[in-house]
């Protein structure tokens, strides 16, 4: 091989390395909520097919996502527990909603099919406080007069990791039971007095499936995909409702986003006869002054693409896309609050 050929090989090799580095650098990094993971994963596959840019998203729970964005180890964090305006200001973060969905109680009771069991918030709270311990308890039977329930011991399964799913579930139970509110409260991580801990939606689902008499709580798309038996709930209006995109949309319909500083709004236990009571929003957290403006710009382009093109994919997984008026509000927030990024 002559000197010219050697030079050509070296130039090609350097070019290939540079190209590989550019592709790797273009991938978007994020971490946080497990609640939106099914739709983020679906969006990411479609986006990479169209653009060649990948999404490296760690589904580690909202608590982990908040920690990682504050540590600046990812470009964005994702949380189903919105940060309060004062917390956003202190951390230098901008928060905006990305998708709406629902959390559902899932059960493993012999002979009980999806949607056959009806529960209400006060009863579920009593189960998770250890006050109701058998499936044939009179309070459960009163809600299910036509259902034959066994005397099986109830095994509550809870999220052991800090998560937005924990927050939504415990927030709903706090609104349903004053005793739960005072003794346990609502947070991404709480001290459950009884039950079995498991990590992530997958862990809760697996533990519930393996444990006779179990009750747990997972994001609805996850329950639907794994064909788990879920319970219908009696909502704030006293109506029995099933989890669905329609009942999540009903809960979100009256959300007053324009008057919610930092988009701090919680959709659990909403009024309305069709509202699913454990409806939640998943939020994105990004720095107002990004450590890496190029990476943040790439992330915002992905979110903008998802707003424009991801609605049908979201609906297929029973998530609720944001209304157009809210999307326009979010885009205005990006322009006003995120510095140094070309949109």
C-alpha positions, -999 to 999 in steps of 0.1 A, spaced: 0 0 0 15 33 -10 15 65 11 -15 80 -7 -35 48 -1 -25 48 36 -36 85 39 -70 77 23 -76 48 47 -67 69 77 -90 97 65 -118 72 60 -112 57 95 -112 91 112 -143 101 93 -161 69 104 -151 75 140 -163 111 138 -196 100 122 -201 74 149 -194 100 176 -218 125 160 -246 98 159 -239 89 195 -239 126 206 -272 132 188 -290 106 210 -312 123 236 -308 113 273 -336 113 299 -346 95 330 -376 93 353 -412 82 354 -423 47 346 -458 59 341 -452 72 305 -425 47 295 -447 27 271 -456 57 250 -421 73 253 -407 40 240 -431 39 211 -425 75 202 -387 69 204 -388 40 179 -409 61 154 -387 91 158 -355 72 153 -369 56 121 -377 91 108 -346 111 120 -319 86 130 -318 102 165 -323 78 194 -337 83 229 -318 69 258 -346 69 285 -340 53 319 -374 43 333 -363 45 370 -392 63 386 -400 100 391 -378 103 422 -348 91 402 -356 113 373 -357 144 395 -324 134 411 -307 129 377 -318 161 362 -307 180 393 -273 162 391 -272 172 354 -265 136 343 -293 137 317 -308 163 294 -343 160 308 -360 145 338 -396 131 338 -419 131 367 -456 123 374 -454 143 406 -452 179 395 -426 201 412 -441 232 429 -432 266 414 -409 275 442 -390 242 438 -386 248 401 -373 283 407 -348 270 433 -335 243 410 -335 265 378 -358 242 360 -387 246 336 -416 221 338 -442 212 312 -468 185 307 -462 158 281 -490 132 283 -520 122 303 -529 87 315 -543 67 344 -532 44 372 -553 14 380 -557 -11 409 -548 -46 396 -558 -78 414 -551 -115 415 -583 -131 428 -593 -165 415 -623 -162 392 -623 -124 390 -619 -110 355 -608 -75 344 -634 -49 354 -655 -74 374 -645 -60 408 -656 -26 419 -638 -6 446 -638 29 460 -610 51 474 -619 47 510 -620 9 507 -586 7 489 -572 31 515 -584 7 543 -567 -22 525 -534 -4 523 -537 6 559 -542 -30 569 -577 -25 581 -594 -48 555 -575 -81 553 -599 -105 535 -615 -103 500 -648 -114 515 -649 -84 539 -684 -69 543 -672 -35 529 -660 -51 497 -690 -74 494 -713 -43 497 -697 -28 467 -699 -61 448 -733 -77 457 -733 -100 426 -697 -111 428 -686 -142 447 -655 -133 466 -632 -158 484 -620 -156 520 -585 -152 506 -561 -130 526 -554 -97 508 -517 -91 499 -512 -54 491 -483 -48 467 -467 -13 466 -440 5 447 -408 4 468 -390 30 446 -398 67 446 -423 71 418 -450 93 403 -473 63 402 -468 62 440 -477 98 442 -508 96 421 -521 65 440 -513 79 475 -527 113 466 -560 97 455 -561 76 487 -554 107 508 -583 126 491 -605 95 498 -596 89 534 -588 115 561 -571 87 581 -549 78 552 -541 115 547 -530 120 583 -512 87 588 -495 80 554 -501 110 531 -493 117 495 -457 116 481 -435 98 456 -423 76 484 -444 69 515 -441 44 544 -467 17 537 -477 0 570 -485 -33 553 -478 -52 522 -450 -63 498 -427 -38 481 -417 -42 444 -397 -19 421 -413 -3 390 -446 -11 372 -430 -43 361 -421 -54 396 -456 -46 410 -472 -64 381 -450 -95 385 -455 -96 423 -493 -92 419 -494 -119 393 -474 -143 414 -492 -137 447 -527 -152 453 -550 -125 467 -528 -96 457 -538 -61 449 -513 -36 433 -514 -5 412 -498 2 378 -501 25 348 -531 14 327 -513 8 294 -490 -16 313 -521 -34 328 -538 -36 294 -507 -49 276 -501 -76 302 -539 -85 304 -540 -81 342 -573 -81 361 -580 -45 371 -608 -30 393 -633 -4 383 -636 25 407 -664 46 421 -655 82 414 -661 115 432 -695 118 416 -705 84 429 -704 67 395 -687 34 387 -662 40 359 -637 19 340 -602 30 331 -600 42 295 -588 71 274 -623 85 276 -624 85 314 -589 99 316 -600 127 292 -631 134 313 -609 139 343 -586 162 324 -614 182 307 -617 209 333 -580 213 341 -572 250 343 -536 250 329 -535 287 322 -539 295 359 -514 268 371 -480 284 377 -453 261 364 -481 238 352 -485 226 388 -518 207 385 -529 173 399 -557 155 382 -567 129 408 -603 127 422 -617 152 397 -654 160 395 -676 147 367 -697 115 363 -672 100 337 -639 109 354 -614 82 362 -602 91 398 -565 82 394 -558 102 363 -524 119 361 -501 140 339 -465 132 332 -442 162 332 -408 170 316 -381 189 335 -354 208 316 -330 236 327 -340 272 320 -303 278 313 -292 245 297 -258 231 305 -258 218 269 -280 240 246 -276 217 216 -287 186 236 -316 205 251 -326 217 216 -326 181 203 -348 170 232 -373 198 226 -374 189 189 -383 154 199 -411 166 223 -424 189 196 -424 160 171 -443 139 196 -469 167 201 -474 169 163 -472 132 154 -476 111 185 -514 115 193 -525 84 174 -498 63 190 -507 76 224 -544 68 219 -535 32 209 -520 28 243 -549 45 261 -530 77 269 -546 111 263 -527 135 241 -526 171 253 -552 194 237 -539 218 210 -544 249 232 -522 234 259 -495 224 234 -494 260 221 -491 272 257 -462 248 263 -444 260 231 -448 296 243 -432 285 276 -402 271 258 -396 303 240 -401 325 270 -382 305 297 -355 283 281 -325 303 271 -300 298 243 -320 271 224 -330 275 188 -366 263 184 
